[in-house]
Amino acid sequence: STMYQNGQTNGNFKSQQINALPYILAKKNQKIKYKLNSQDLVDDPNSVKDLGVLISNDLSARAHCNYIAKKALRVVNLILRSFFSGNITLLTRAYKTFA
């Protein structure tokens, strides 16, 4: 494979640098185990981040939605702590500016 050839010409891949998200085969109900140089790549993670998107092992968007919601709450809490105003217009403008 291309990945194997790159490893041979450019140096060795380290199993700690590669993430693989195992999934369950529907008919056989077993997980696929990925190996590199006879070593398992992952310990069975629940989700993997790729290009800024969290992909869970059941391929649902739940983990990514939770991550985005927590990130938005952190921004909102930072804005609310920074501005001592109850003016909704000011807070909305601050959110649109900083978020």
C-alpha positions in Angstrom: 0.0 0.0 0.0 1.0 3.6 -0.4 1.2 4.2 3.4 3.6 1.2 3.7 5.7 2.5 0.9 5.9 6.0 2.4 7.0 4.4 5.7 9.7 2.5 4.0 11.1 5.5 2.1 10.6 8.3 4.5 11.1 6.6 7.8 9.0 4.5 10.1 5.4 5.3 11.2 4.9 5.3 14.9 1.8 3.6 16.2 1.2 6.5 18.6 0.9 9.0 15.7 -1.8 7.0 13.8 -5.4 6.8 14.9 -7.8 4.3 13.5 -11.4 4.1 14.6 -12.6 0.5 14.7 -16.2 -0.2 13.8 -18.4 -3.2 14.3 -19.3 -5.3 11.4 -23.0 -5.5 11.3 -23.4 -9.1 10.2 -20.5 -10.6 12.2 -20.8 -8.4 15.3 -17.0 -8.2 15.6 -14.6 -5.3 15.6 -11.8 -4.9 13.1 -8.4 -4.5 14.7 -5.8 -2.5 12.8 -2.1 -3.3 13.2 1.1 -1.6 12.1 4.3 -3.8 12.3 2.4 -6.4 14.2 1.3 -3.9 16.9 -2.2 -2.7 17.6 -2.8 0.9 16.5 -5.4 1.9 19.1 -6.9 0.8 22.4 -10.4 1.2 21.1 -11.2 4.9 21.3 -14.7 6.2 21.4 -14.1 9.0 18.9 -11.3 10.4 16.6 -10.9 14.0 15.5 -10.2 14.4 11.8 -10.1 17.7 10.0 -11.8 19.3 13.0 -14.8 16.9 13.0 -15.2 14.3 15.8 -16.2 10.9 14.4 -17.5 8.4 16.9 -17.2 4.6 16.6 -20.9 4.3 15.9 -20.7 7.0 13.2 -23.2 9.3 15.0 -22.8 13.1 15.3 -23.5 13.1 19.0 -19.8 13.5 20.1 -19.2 16.3 17.6 -22.4 18.2 18.6 -21.5 17.9 22.2 -18.0 19.2 21.5 -19.3 22.2 19.5 -21.9 23.0 22.2 -19.3 23.0 24.9 -17.1 25.2 22.8 -19.9 27.7 22.3 -20.8 27.7 26.0 -17.1 28.5 26.9 -17.3 31.6 24.5 -20.6 32.7 25.9 -19.4 32.4 29.5 -16.3 34.3 28.7 -18.3 37.1 27.2 -20.8 37.2 30.1 -17.9 37.3 32.6 -16.2 40.1 30.7 -19.2 42.5 30.3 -21.1 43.7 33.3 -24.1 44.7 31.4 -27.6 43.4 31.2 -28.1 45.0 27.8 -29.1 42.2 25.4 -28.1 44.2 22.3 -24.6 44.8 23.7 -24.2 41.2 24.7 -25.4 40.0 21.3 -23.0 42.3 19.5 -20.2 41.1 21.7 -21.0 37.5 20.9 -21.1 38.1 17.2 -17.8 40.0 17.3 -15.8 37.5 19.4 -17.4 34.1 18.5 
